[in-house]
C-alpha cells in the first residue's frame, strides 16, 4: 500500500505541474484575446478561430516577408529559378513539347526560342482545354477558366490553377497583411471586418470546368466567413442589390467594425451611395430586429438571417442621429474604432478612392495592397501609410520582361524586352509575363513606370492599359494624363464634384456625335452643378493641351476638333455599370469602369442620358 501510494504521488506531481502550467497558459491566452477584443456579441468559438487564424497568417506573413526581402537581393537568379520551375512543370504538355521546354536551361535560351505573345496565340489552345483535352498548355486540370474584366477590349478566358491561388495567398495576402500590421498596429485586433464581395455566377465549359471571375469570392473564402460581419447565408442571395443591403445591415448593427474591405475602391464607393439612398430602411430594420420584407429572399435564407437579428432601438437611434448630421465623414461616426479601408484605389479606381477620402471616409487611412490581374499576382505595396500607390514586383510570382514604352509603336517591339535588373528608374514599360497557368512571354497590356528599387527589385506605379489610350490622330493621351487634366478643369468649375467619367473617340460614335473632325466625346457625372457653360467645357480641352504637346499641335492645326463635354444625369454611370457587367459576364468583385469606351452601344446609352 505504501509503495502504491508513492507511485501515485510520483505520477500525480508532474500531472499537477502540467495542470498548473496549462491553466497558466490558458490564462495568458485568454488575457491576450481579451486585450484584442472590441465590441460585444462574440461567441467564444468565433473569437478563438479568429485569434488562431490571425496568429497563423501573422507567422506566415513574417516568414514570407523574410523570403521576399532575401529574393530582392538576388533578382536575376530568383527570376531564372521562377522561369525554369514553370517550364519544367509544363515540359510534358503539347505546348511544352512544341517549344522543347525540357532543353531550356536559362532565360536567354527561352527568350530566343519562344516568341512574345498576345491572347490570339492562346485562343484555340484554351478552347481545347475547355473541351476537356488534357496537358495542352499546363500539366494539371485548371480549377477555373477565368474571365478577364474586358476593360481594354473583349474579355479573354485564361486558365487558373491551384499554384496561382497558393502563390497569391502566400506572396500577396500574407505579405500585405504583415505590412498592414506593421503600419497600422491597431489592426492587430479581434474586430470584425466588413468585406464587400458577392457570389459570382459561374457557367460550365463542355468538360464541366467552371467559367467565371478569378477573384476572392465567398466560396473561396468560406473558412474565413466568421471573421466578417455579413452572415454566411447572405452569400446565397443572387441579387447584388439585395446582398449589398445585407452587407450594410449587419455592418451597421456592429459599432466595433475594424476594417472595411473590398477588392476595389469602386465597390466601397457604390456601397456608400446605396447607404445614402436606403439608410432609413436600414435603421428601421435594426430598430425592429428584422430583415426588410422588400428583399427577395428564399424562406430558409430569410429565417436564418432574421435569427441573427434582435430589436436594437438604442443602436437605431444612434444611427439615425449620425445620418441626419450628413454623410461627410459618416464612416468615423458609424464605426469609431475603424482602423482602415482595405481596397485597391490605383489605376481606374483612383477617382473612387479620392471621392471616398473627401466625403464618406474623411480621416480614415486607406491601404491599396496589391497590383494583380486575372493573370496572377504582379506586385505588393510594402508602404501602406504612403499616399503614393507603388508596388514591389513579386520576383517569384511571374517571370517578368519589359517592353520600353518608346518602342511600342515599332513593328517588332518584342525584340527590345528587358529583364528586371535592366529596367531604369523613371522609364515606363509594358509588362510581358510568364505565369504559373499557361501564359508564356505574354503581353499584358499594362504600362507601368519604374519609380525606384527595393534592393535590386523594381518598384512600379501603374500608368494605364494599352487599350484605354485616347488616340484619334496618333497623339496617345493616357488614362492617367486625361484624369489629371479633368481634375484640374473641374477645380475651375465652381461647386462641381466629380462622380464618374469616361470618354469615346468620335470614330465609334458614327453620325450621333456630329462634326467631321476627329475629336473626343467626354461624359461626366457631376454633383453640385446643374449645367456647364461652353467656356467651362472648353477648359478641359485647354487642360489636355497643357499636358500633351502632341494633342495641342493637332488642335492648333485643326486636325483634331474641339472636345465635346457631355454632362449626364445622376445615376447614369450606375446604370452603365450594370449594362457592362451583363454584357461581359463580369462579377461585381472584378468590375472596373471602362475609361475609354470601345462599344458604340455604351456611348449611345450615355448620349441618351445627357442633360
C-alpha positions as CSV (number, residue, x, y, z in Angstrom):
1,X,0.0,0.0,0.0
2,X,2.8,2.4,0.9
3,X,4.6,1.6,-2.4
4,X,1.3,2.1,-4.3
5,X,0.7,5.5,-2.7
6,X,4.2,6.5,-3.5
7,X,3.7,5.6,-7.1
8,X,0.5,7.6,-7.3
9,X,2.2,10.6,-5.8
10,X,5.1,10.3,-8.3
11,X,2.6,10.2,-11.2
12,X,0.4,13.0,-9.7
13,X,3.2,15.5,-9.2
14,X,4.1,16.0,-13.0
15,X,0.4,15.8,-13.8
16,X,-0.4,18.6,-11.3
17,X,2.5,20.6,-12.6
18,X,1.3,20.2,-16.2
19,X,-2.2,21.1,-15.0
20,X,-0.9,24.3,-13.4
21,X,1.1,25.2,-16.5
22,X,-1.8,24.5,-18.8
23,X,-4.1,26.6,-16.6
24,X,-1.4,29.4,-16.6
25,X,-1.1,29.1,-20.4
26,X,-4.9,29.3,-20.8
27,X,-5.0,32.4,-18.6
28,X,-2.3,34.1,-20.6
29,X,-4.1,33.1,-23.9
30,X,-7.4,34.5,-22.6
31,X,-5.7,37.7,-21.4
32,X,-4.2,38.2,-24.9
33,X,-7.6,37.5,-26.5
34,X,-9.4,39.9,-24.1
35,X,-6.9,42.7,-24.8
36,X,-7.7,42.4,-28.6
37,X,-11.5,42.2,-28.3
38,X,-13.5,45.3,-29.2
39,X,-17.3,45.1,-29.2
40,X,-19.8,42.7,-27.9
41,X,-21.9,39.7,-29.0
42,X,-18.9,37.5,-30.0
43,X,-19.0,33.7,-29.2
44,X,-16.0,32.0,-27.7
45,X,-15.6,29.8,-30.7
46,X,-15.6,32.7,-33.2
47,X,-13.1,34.6,-31.1
48,X,-10.8,31.6,-30.8
49,X,-11.0,30.8,-34.5
50,X,-10.2,34.4,-35.4
51,X,-7.4,34.6,-32.9
52,X,-5.7,31.5,-34.2
53,X,-6.3,32.4,-37.9
54,X,-4.7,35.8,-37.2
55,X,-1.7,34.2,-35.4
56,X,-1.1,31.7,-38.3
57,X,-1.4,34.3,-41.0
58,X,0.8,36.6,-38.9
59,X,3.5,33.9,-38.7
60,X,3.2,33.2,-42.4
61,X,3.4,36.9,-43.3
62,X,6.6,37.4,-41.3
63,X,8.1,34.3,-42.9
64,X,7.1,35.3,-46.5
65,X,8.3,38.8,-46.0
66,X,11.7,37.5,-44.9
67,X,11.8,35.3,-48.1
68,X,10.8,38.3,-50.2
69,X,13.5,40.5,-48.7
70,X,16.1,37.8,-49.4
71,X,14.8,37.4,-53.0
72,X,15.2,41.1,-53.8
73,X,18.9,40.8,-53.1
74,X,19.5,38.4,-56.0
75,X,16.9,39.2,-58.5
76,X,18.4,37.6,-61.7
77,X,18.9,34.2,-60.1
78,X,15.4,34.3,-58.5
79,X,13.7,35.2,-61.8
80,X,15.6,32.5,-63.6
81,X,14.6,29.9,-61.0
82,X,10.9,31.1,-61.3
83,X,11.0,30.7,-65.1
84,X,12.7,27.3,-65.1
85,X,10.2,26.0,-62.5
86,X,7.3,26.9,-64.8
87,X,9.0,25.3,-67.8
88,X,9.9,22.1,-66.1
89,X,6.4,21.7,-64.7
90,X,4.8,22.0,-68.1
91,X,7.6,20.4,-70.2
92,X,5.4,17.3,-70.9
93,X,2.4,19.2,-72.3
94,X,1.7,19.6,-76.0
95,X,2.8,23.2,-75.8
96,X,5.9,22.3,-73.8
97,X,7.0,19.7,-76.4
98,X,6.3,22.2,-79.2
99,X,8.9,24.6,-77.7
100,X,11.1,21.9,-76.2
101,X,10.9,23.3,-72.7
102,X,12.9,20.4,-71.3
103,X,16.0,21.5,-73.1
104,X,15.8,25.2,-72.0
105,X,18.4,25.9,-69.3
106,X,18.4,29.7,-68.9
107,X,16.5,32.9,-69.6
108,X,18.3,33.6,-72.8
109,X,17.6,30.3,-74.4
110,X,13.9,30.8,-73.5
111,X,13.7,34.3,-74.9
112,X,15.5,33.2,-78.1
113,X,13.2,30.2,-78.7
114,X,9.8,31.5,-77.6
115,X,8.1,34.5,-79.2
116,X,6.4,37.3,-77.4
117,X,2.6,36.5,-77.4
118,X,-0.8,38.1,-77.2
119,X,-4.1,36.4,-76.4
120,X,-4.7,35.3,-80.0
121,X,-1.8,33.0,-79.6
122,X,-3.7,31.0,-76.9
123,X,-7.3,31.3,-78.0
124,X,-7.5,27.9,-79.8
125,X,-5.4,26.2,-77.1
126,X,-7.8,27.5,-74.3
127,X,-10.8,26.2,-76.3
128,X,-9.2,22.8,-76.4
129,X,-8.7,22.9,-72.6
130,X,-12.3,24.0,-72.1
131,X,-13.5,21.0,-74.2
132,X,-11.7,18.6,-71.8
133,X,-8.4,17.9,-73.6
134,X,-5.6,17.4,-71.0
135,X,-2.0,18.5,-71.0
136,X,-2.5,21.1,-73.7
137,X,-0.9,24.2,-72.0
138,X,-0.4,23.1,-68.4
139,X,0.2,19.8,-66.7
140,X,-2.8,19.8,-64.4
141,X,-6.5,20.5,-64.9
142,X,-7.3,24.2,-64.3
143,X,-9.5,25.0,-61.3
144,X,-11.5,27.5,-63.3
145,X,-11.5,29.2,-66.7
146,X,-11.0,32.8,-65.6
147,X,-12.7,35.6,-67.5
148,X,-10.8,38.9,-67.6
149,X,-12.7,42.1,-66.9
150,X,-12.6,43.3,-70.5
151,X,-11.7,47.0,-69.8
152,X,-9.5,47.3,-72.9
153,X,-11.3,45.0,-75.3
154,X,-13.2,41.8,-75.4
155,X,-13.0,39.6,-72.3
156,X,-10.3,36.8,-72.6
157,X,-10.6,33.4,-71.0
158,X,-7.4,32.4,-69.1
159,X,-6.5,29.3,-67.0
160,X,-6.4,29.5,-63.3
161,X,-4.6,26.8,-61.3
162,X,-4.0,25.8,-57.7
163,X,-0.5,27.2,-58.0
164,X,-1.8,30.6,-59.0
165,X,-4.1,30.7,-55.9
166,X,-1.5,29.4,-53.5
167,X,1.1,31.9,-54.6
168,X,-1.4,34.8,-54.5
169,X,-2.1,33.9,-50.8
170,X,1.5,33.3,-49.7
171,X,3.3,36.0,-51.7
172,X,0.4,38.5,-51.8
173,X,-2.2,38.2,-49.0
174,X,0.2,37.1,-46.2
175,X,2.9,39.7,-47.1
176,X,0.4,42.5,-47.3
177,X,-1.3,41.6,-44.0
178,X,2.2,41.7,-42.4
179,X,2.8,45.2,-44.0
180,X,-0.6,46.3,-42.8
181,X,0.0,45.3,-39.2
182,X,3.4,47.0,-39.2
183,X,1.9,50.2,-40.5
184,X,-1.4,50.1,-38.5
185,X,-0.7,48.2,-35.2
186,X,-4.3,48.8,-34.1
187,X,-5.5,46.5,-36.9
188,X,-4.0,43.5,-35.0
189,X,-7.2,43.1,-33.0
190,X,-10.2,40.8,-32.9
191,X,-12.6,43.2,-34.5
192,X,-14.7,42.0,-37.3
193,X,-14.2,43.1,-40.9
194,X,-17.0,44.2,-43.3
195,X,-16.0,42.7,-46.6
196,X,-18.0,43.8,-49.6
197,X,-18.0,40.9,-52.0
198,X,-20.5,38.9,-53.9
199,X,-21.1,35.3,-55.1
200,X,-20.5,35.4,-58.9
201,X,-22.4,33.3,-61.4
202,X,-20.3,30.6,-62.9
203,X,-21.2,28.7,-66.1
204,X,-19.6,25.3,-67.1
205,X,-17.4,24.6,-70.1
206,X,-18.1,21.5,-72.3
207,X,-15.9,19.5,-69.9
208,X,-17.6,20.8,-66.8
209,X,-14.8,23.3,-65.9
210,X,-16.3,26.4,-64.1
211,X,-16.1,29.6,-66.2
212,X,-16.1,32.9,-64.3
213,X,-14.0,35.6,-62.5
214,X,-10.8,34.7,-60.8
215,X,-11.1,36.8,-57.6
216,X,-11.8,36.5,-53.9
217,X,-15.4,35.1,-53.5
218,X,-17.5,34.0,-50.6
219,X,-17.0,30.4,-51.7
220,X,-13.2,30.7,-51.9
221,X,-13.2,32.4,-48.5
222,X,-15.6,30.0,-46.9
223,X,-13.2,29.2,-44.0
224,X,-12.9,32.9,-43.2
225,X,-16.6,34.0,-43.3
226,X,-16.8,34.0,-39.5
227,X,-14.3,36.9,-39.5
228,X,-16.8,39.1,-41.4
229,X,-19.9,41.0,-40.2
230,X,-22.1,39.5,-43.0
231,X,-23.5,36.1,-42.1
232,X,-22.8,33.2,-44.5
233,X,-26.5,32.7,-45.6
234,X,-26.4,36.3,-47.2
235,X,-24.0,35.0,-49.8
236,X,-26.7,32.6,-51.2
237,X,-28.7,35.7,-52.3
238,X,-28.3,36.0,-56.1
239,X,-29.2,39.7,-56.4
240,X,-26.2,42.1,-55.9
241,X,-28.5,44.9,-54.7
242,X,-30.1,42.6,-52.0
243,X,-26.7,41.2,-50.9
244,X,-25.3,44.8,-50.6
245,X,-28.3,45.7,-48.4
246,X,-27.4,42.8,-46.1
247,X,-23.8,43.8,-46.1
248,X,-24.8,47.3,-44.9
249,X,-27.4,46.0,-42.4
250,X,-25.1,43.7,-40.5
251,X,-22.2,46.2,-40.6
252,X,-24.4,48.9,-39.2
253,X,-25.5,46.6,-36.4
254,X,-21.9,46.3,-35.2
255,X,-20.4,49.6,-33.9
256,X,-17.0,48.0,-33.4
257,X,-16.1,47.1,-37.1
258,X,-12.3,47.3,-37.5
259,X,-11.8,47.2,-41.3
260,X,-13.8,48.0,-44.4
261,X,-12.5,45.7,-47.2
262,X,-13.2,45.1,-50.9
263,X,-11.3,44.2,-54.0
264,X,-11.7,47.7,-55.4
265,X,-12.4,51.2,-54.0
266,X,-15.3,51.5,-56.6
267,X,-17.2,48.7,-54.7
268,X,-16.9,50.7,-51.4
269,X,-18.0,53.9,-53.1
270,X,-21.1,52.2,-54.7
271,X,-21.9,50.8,-51.2
272,X,-21.9,54.2,-49.6
273,X,-24.0,55.6,-52.5
274,X,-26.6,52.9,-51.7
275,X,-26.4,53.6,-48.0
276,X,-27.2,57.3,-48.7
277,X,-30.3,56.2,-50.6
278,X,-31.5,53.4,-48.2
279,X,-30.4,54.4,-44.7
280,X,-33.9,55.0,-43.3
281,X,-35.0,51.5,-44.3
282,X,-31.8,50.0,-42.7
283,X,-32.3,51.9,-39.5
284,X,-35.9,50.7,-39.3
285,X,-34.8,47.1,-39.7
286,X,-32.2,47.5,-36.8
287,X,-34.9,49.1,-34.6
288,X,-37.4,46.3,-35.2
289,X,-34.8,43.4,-35.4
290,X,-35.9,42.2,-38.9
291,X,-34.7,41.9,-42.5
292,X,-36.6,44.2,-44.8
293,X,-39.6,42.4,-46.4
294,X,-38.7,44.2,-49.7
295,X,-35.8,41.9,-50.2
296,X,-36.4,38.8,-52.4
297,X,-35.1,36.1,-50.2
298,X,-35.6,32.3,-50.1
299,X,-37.6,31.4,-46.9
300,X,-34.8,29.4,-45.4
301,X,-32.2,32.2,-46.0
302,X,-34.6,34.8,-44.5
303,X,-35.3,32.7,-41.4
304,X,-31.5,32.1,-40.9
305,X,-30.7,35.9,-41.2
306,X,-33.6,37.0,-39.1
307,X,-32.5,34.5,-36.4
308,X,-29.4,36.8,-36.1
309,X,-31.4,40.0,-35.7
310,X,-32.7,41.3,-32.4
311,X,-34.6,44.6,-31.9
312,X,-32.0,47.3,-31.1
313,X,-33.8,50.7,-30.7
314,X,-30.8,52.2,-29.0
315,X,-28.4,51.5,-31.9
316,X,-31.1,52.6,-34.4
317,X,-31.4,56.0,-32.6
318,X,-27.6,56.4,-32.7
319,X,-27.5,55.6,-36.4
320,X,-30.4,58.0,-37.2
321,X,-28.6,60.8,-35.4
322,X,-25.4,60.1,-37.4
323,X,-27.2,60.0,-40.7
324,X,-29.2,63.2,-40.0
325,X,-25.8,65.0,-39.5
326,X,-25.0,64.3,-43.1
327,X,-22.7,62.0,-45.0
328,X,-19.4,63.9,-44.9
329,X,-17.2,61.9,-42.5
330,X,-20.0,59.4,-41.8
331,X,-17.7,56.4,-41.6
332,X,-15.9,57.6,-38.4
333,X,-19.2,58.3,-36.7
334,X,-20.7,55.0,-37.6
335,X,-17.7,52.9,-36.6
336,X,-15.5,55.0,-34.2
337,X,-12.9,52.1,-33.9
338,X,-12.4,51.6,-37.6
339,X,-8.7,51.2,-38.4
340,X,-8.6,51.4,-42.2
341,X,-10.2,50.8,-45.6
342,X,-8.5,47.9,-47.4
343,X,-9.1,48.2,-51.2
344,X,-7.2,48.8,-54.4
345,X,-7.5,52.5,-55.2
346,X,-4.9,52.9,-58.0
347,X,-5.4,52.9,-61.8
348,X,-9.1,53.2,-62.8
349,X,-10.1,53.1,-59.1
350,X,-8.1,56.2,-58.3
351,X,-11.1,58.6,-58.5
352,X,-13.3,56.4,-56.2
353,X,-10.5,56.4,-53.6
354,X,-10.3,60.2,-53.8
355,X,-14.1,60.6,-53.5
356,X,-14.3,58.3,-50.5
357,X,-11.5,60.2,-48.7
358,X,-13.0,63.6,-49.5
359,X,-16.6,62.6,-48.5
360,X,-17.6,59.5,-46.6
361,X,-14.2,58.3,-45.2
362,X,-12.6,61.5,-44.1
363,X,-9.7,60.8,-41.7
364,X,-9.6,57.1,-42.3
365,X,-6.4,55.5,-43.6
366,X,-6.6,53.6,-46.9
367,X,-4.3,50.7,-47.9
368,X,-4.1,49.6,-51.5
369,X,-2.4,46.2,-51.0
370,X,-1.9,44.5,-54.4
371,X,-1.2,45.0,-58.0
372,X,-2.8,41.9,-59.5
373,X,-4.8,40.8,-62.5
374,X,-6.5,37.6,-63.8
375,X,-3.0,36.6,-65.0
376,X,-1.9,36.4,-61.3
377,X,-0.1,38.5,-58.6
378,X,2.2,41.2,-60.0
379,X,3.2,43.3,-57.1
380,X,2.7,44.1,-53.4
381,X,2.5,47.5,-51.6
382,X,5.0,47.4,-48.7
383,X,4.4,51.1,-47.9
384,X,0.7,51.2,-46.7
385,X,1.0,54.6,-44.9
386,X,2.2,56.4,-48.1
387,X,-0.3,58.2,-50.3
388,X,1.6,57.2,-53.4
389,X,0.5,53.8,-54.6
390,X,3.6,51.9,-55.6
391,X,4.2,48.2,-55.8
392,X,7.2,46.0,-55.4
393,X,7.2,43.4,-58.2
394,X,7.0,39.9,-56.8
395,X,10.0,38.0,-58.3
396,X,8.7,34.5,-57.5
397,X,5.2,35.1,-58.8
398,X,5.9,35.6,-62.5
399,X,8.9,35.8,-64.8
400,X,8.8,39.4,-66.0
401,X,10.1,41.1,-69.1
402,X,9.6,44.8,-70.0
403,X,8.9,46.5,-73.4
404,X,10.1,50.1,-73.3
405,X,7.1,52.4,-73.9
406,X,9.0,54.2,-76.6
407,X,9.3,51.0,-78.7
408,X,5.6,50.0,-78.5
409,X,4.8,51.6,-81.9
410,X,7.5,49.7,-83.7
411,X,6.6,46.8,-85.9
412,X,8.5,44.3,-83.7
413,X,8.8,45.8,-80.3
414,X,9.3,42.3,-78.8
415,X,12.9,42.4,-79.9
416,X,13.5,45.0,-77.2
417,X,12.5,43.3,-74.0
418,X,14.5,44.0,-70.9
419,X,14.8,41.9,-67.7
420,X,14.1,43.1,-64.1
421,X,17.7,44.0,-63.4
422,X,17.9,46.0,-66.7
423,X,15.0,48.5,-66.3
424,X,15.7,52.1,-65.4
425,X,14.1,54.4,-62.8
426,X,11.8,57.0,-64.4
427,X,11.1,54.9,-67.5
428,X,7.8,53.3,-68.5
429,X,7.3,49.8,-69.9
430,X,4.7,47.3,-71.0
431,X,4.7,44.2,-68.8
432,X,5.4,40.8,-70.6
433,X,4.8,37.9,-68.2
434,X,5.3,34.1,-67.9
435,X,3.0,32.9,-65.2
436,X,2.0,29.7,-63.4
437,X,-1.0,29.0,-65.5
438,X,0.0,28.6,-69.2
439,X,1.0,32.1,-70.4
440,X,4.5,32.4,-71.8
441,X,6.0,35.8,-72.7
442,X,2.5,37.3,-72.7
443,X,1.9,41.0,-73.4
444,X,-0.4,42.0,-70.6
445,X,-1.2,45.4,-72.0
446,X,-0.4,47.1,-68.6
447,X,2.0,50.1,-68.8
448,X,3.9,50.6,-65.6
449,X,6.5,53.2,-64.5
450,X,9.6,52.2,-62.6
451,X,9.7,54.7,-59.7
452,X,12.6,53.1,-57.7
453,X,14.1,49.9,-56.5
454,X,13.9,47.9,-53.3
455,X,17.4,46.3,-53.1
456,X,17.6,45.1,-56.7
457,X,13.9,44.7,-57.4
458,X,11.9,47.3,-59.3
459,X,9.1,49.3,-57.6
460,X,6.4,50.3,-60.1
461,X,3.4,52.6,-60.4
462,X,0.5,51.5,-62.7
463,X,0.1,54.0,-65.5
464,X,-2.6,52.8,-68.0
465,X,-3.9,49.9,-70.1
466,X,-2.8,50.0,-73.7
467,X,-6.4,49.6,-75.0
468,X,-7.5,52.5,-72.7
469,X,-5.5,55.2,-74.6
470,X,-7.2,58.0,-76.4
471,X,-5.8,58.4,-79.9
472,X,-7.7,59.8,-82.9
473,X,-4.6,61.0,-84.8
474,X,-1.8,59.1,-83.1
475,X,-1.5,61.6,-80.2
476,X,-1.8,59.0,-77.4
477,X,-3.4,60.5,-74.3
478,X,-3.2,58.0,-71.4
479,X,-5.8,57.5,-68.7
480,X,-3.5,59.0,-66.0
481,X,-2.8,62.1,-68.2
482,X,-6.5,62.6,-69.0
483,X,-7.7,62.2,-65.4
484,X,-5.1,64.7,-64.2
485,X,-6.4,67.3,-66.8
486,X,-10.0,66.5,-65.9
487,X,-9.4,67.1,-62.2
488,X,-7.7,70.4,-62.9
489,X,-10.6,71.5,-65.1
490,X,-13.2,70.6,-62.5
491,X,-11.3,72.5,-59.9
492,X,-12.1,75.6,-62.0
493,X,-15.8,74.8,-62.3
494,X,-17.3,76.4,-59.1
495,X,-19.1,73.9,-56.9
496,X,-18.5,70.9,-59.2
497,X,-17.6,67.5,-57.7
498,X,-16.7,64.6,-60.0
499,X,-18.8,61.4,-59.6
500,X,-17.6,59.4,-62.6
501,X,-16.4,59.9,-66.2
502,X,-15.5,58.1,-69.4
503,X,-14.5,59.1,-73.0
504,X,-15.1,57.9,-76.5
505,X,-13.3,58.6,-79.7
506,X,-15.6,60.2,-82.3
507,X,-14.9,57.3,-84.8
508,X,-17.0,54.9,-82.8
509,X,-19.9,57.3,-82.4
510,X,-20.8,57.5,-86.1
511,X,-23.4,60.1,-87.1
512,X,-24.5,60.5,-83.5
513,X,-21.5,62.7,-82.5
514,X,-21.9,65.4,-85.1
515,X,-18.9,67.3,-86.6
516,X,-16.5,65.9,-89.1
517,X,-13.1,66.4,-87.5
518,X,-12.0,63.6,-85.2
519,X,-12.4,64.5,-81.5
520,X,-13.1,63.2,-78.0
521,X,-16.5,62.8,-76.6
522,X,-16.3,63.1,-72.8
523,X,-19.1,62.1,-70.5
524,X,-19.1,63.4,-66.9
525,X,-21.4,62.9,-64.0
526,X,-21.1,65.8,-61.5
527,X,-22.5,66.9,-58.2
528,X,-23.0,70.5,-57.2
529,X,-23.7,71.9,-60.6
530,X,-26.7,71.7,-62.9
531,X,-25.0,72.7,-66.2
532,X,-21.7,73.8,-67.7
533,X,-21.1,76.8,-69.8
534,X,-19.3,76.5,-73.1
535,X,-16.3,78.3,-71.5
536,X,-16.2,75.7,-68.7
537,X,-16.4,72.8,-71.2
538,X,-13.6,74.3,-73.2
539,X,-11.4,74.5,-70.1
540,X,-11.0,70.7,-70.2
541,X,-9.7,70.9,-73.8
542,X,-7.2,73.5,-72.7
543,X,-6.0,71.4,-69.7
544,X,-5.4,68.4,-72.0
545,X,-3.4,70.7,-74.4
546,X,-1.3,71.9,-71.4
547,X,-0.4,68.2,-70.7
548,X,0.1,66.9,-74.2
549,X,2.2,68.8,-76.7
550,X,1.2,66.4,-79.5
551,X,-2.6,66.9,-78.8
552,X,-2.0,70.7,-78.7
553,X,-0.3,70.7,-82.0
554,X,-3.1,68.7,-83.7
555,X,-5.7,71.1,-82.2
556,X,-3.7,74.1,-83.4
557,X,-3.5,72.6,-87.0
558,X,-7.2,71.7,-86.8
559,X,-6.5,68.0,-87.4
560,X,-8.4,67.3,-84.1
561,X,-11.7,69.1,-83.4
562,X,-12.7,70.6,-80.1
563,X,-13.5,68.2,-77.3
564,X,-17.3,67.7,-76.7
565,X,-18.1,67.5,-73.0
566,X,-21.4,66.0,-72.1
567,X,-22.9,66.2,-68.6
568,X,-25.0,63.1,-67.8
569,X,-27.9,62.7,-65.4
570,X,-27.4,61.4,-61.8
571,X,-27.1,57.6,-61.7
572,X,-26.2,57.3,-65.4
573,X,-22.9,55.6,-64.6
574,X,-24.5,53.2,-62.1
575,X,-26.8,52.1,-64.9
576,X,-23.9,51.8,-67.4
577,X,-22.0,49.6,-64.9
578,X,-25.0,47.2,-64.8
579,X,-25.1,47.1,-68.6
580,X,-21.3,46.5,-68.9
581,X,-21.4,43.7,-66.3
582,X,-24.3,42.0,-68.0
583,X,-22.7,42.2,-71.4
584,X,-19.3,40.8,-70.4
585,X,-20.5,38.4,-67.6
586,X,-18.2,40.3,-65.2
587,X,-18.7,39.9,-61.5
588,X,-19.1,42.9,-59.2
589,X,-16.0,41.7,-57.5
590,X,-13.8,42.3,-60.5
591,X,-15.6,45.1,-62.4
592,X,-13.6,48.1,-63.5
593,X,-15.2,51.1,-65.2
594,X,-14.0,51.5,-68.8
595,X,-12.5,54.9,-69.1
596,X,-12.3,54.7,-72.9
597,X,-15.5,53.2,-74.4
598,X,-14.9,50.8,-77.4
599,X,-18.6,49.9,-77.9
600,X,-20.9,52.3,-79.6
601,X,-23.9,50.9,-77.5
602,X,-22.3,52.2,-74.3
603,X,-21.6,55.7,-75.8
604,X,-25.1,55.9,-77.2
605,X,-26.5,55.0,-73.8
606,X,-24.7,57.9,-72.2
607,X,-25.7,60.2,-75.0
608,X,-29.3,59.4,-74.1
609,X,-28.6,60.4,-70.5
610,X,-27.1,63.8,-71.3
611,X,-28.5,66.8,-69.5
